[in-house]
Amino acid sequence: MRGADTFTESPFTLHRLEDFVPANHPLRPIRQMVNEALGKMDDLFAAMYEAPSKGGRPSIAPEKLLRAMLLQVFYSIRSERQLMEQVQYNLLYRWFIGLAMDDAVWVPTVFTKNRERLLVHDAVIELFNHVLQSAEEQGWLSGEHFSVDGTLIQAWASHKSFVRKDGSDEPGSGGSFKGQTRSNETHESSTDVDARLYRKGKTASELRFIGHTLSDNRHGLIASAVVTRADGYAEREAAKVMIHDARQALPDAQTVITLGADKGYDAQEFIEACLAMGVVPHVAQNTSGRCSAVPDAIAQTAGYAVSQQKRKLIEQGFGWAKTVGGIRQVMVRGLERVDQMFVLTMAAYNLTRMRTLGQIRLRGQ
């Protein structure tokens, strides 16, 4: 019998948001890991706001704010305005963030303003560290064998904004730059002063940043992430800082750690810096018309061959961040904001990897 095309809505429901989310939904284990990390950040959150005794209007709960920002990364939502629109009617999003069915959704400008508070207090970095700590507690990190690499991030600024620093030409004039010499020494973007005109390999010169990650070789989880201004030395300089921090985090200073990298890191100064820190440089040898700075005694070891295979795992993080996380071209301006979004995206990537690793462990039991 044909059903009737009718619509009857009850003014009340006996269901909870929990009932609408499938038991095997991939966000369930991720939400549990996120809540565990946020629970460890209570002292930081308390320091970010005035005491309730001083009065004032309550802000967006920082826990909900961070969960909403992660949701934006997971589902490739391009803007806060679109995120707020979808949270209005998507029960899954409301459940993940922690909003009840009847709770009002925030105004996009209020959401953006509250996000700035997280930037001032490095809350995203703290979240990244607690997620990484959870991975270490599960035994998913080696803590000794790492890989490093960098990727180009296109800035939210156009070529027309790249004007002379002395103001001799007008921003946004729309004139042709053909035949003119422009460089970061004489020009800067009028919309994002931290962006730099940069090219790498066969790519065209664009206003860019460089995102750097240090990955753990055991499962490819990101152990450290940072964004710098784009220049020819940024990748090696950032790598030295990240591997130094990894070295300092080890309880035993005598532990031998290795660092895999591509040929772009094969420079005498970088190799010497690694050896001085007690880091074995498993850097791919660059012998194209030159002598490699990596000693043959290191390049001929079995561990070096393993590092060269494992270092390719770092590209999975970059690929995920650019196709899912929206890092190919950021929609924020300024080095600090770009760095915040990059670190948040890498934390989201780690959460997805850890969910998969947890499922593999359950199947193996």
Secondary structure, DSSP 8 states (H G I E B T S, - for coil): ----------S-----HHHHS-TT-THHHHHHHHHHHHHTTHHHHHHHS--GGG-------HHHHHHHHHHHHHTT---HHHHHHHHHH-HHHHHHHT--TTS----HHHHHHHHHHHHHTTHHHHHHHHHHHHHHHTT---SSEEEEEEEEEE-S--GGGEEETT--S-TT-----TT----TTTEEESS-TT-EEE--TT---EEEEEEEEEEETTT--EEEEEEEE--TTHHHHHHHHHHHHHHHH-S-TT--EEEEE-GGG--HHHHHHHHHTTEEEEE----SSS--SS-HHHHTSHHHHHHHHHGGGHHHHHHHHHHTS--SB-SS-SHHHHHHHHHHHHHHHHHHHHHHHHHHHHHH-
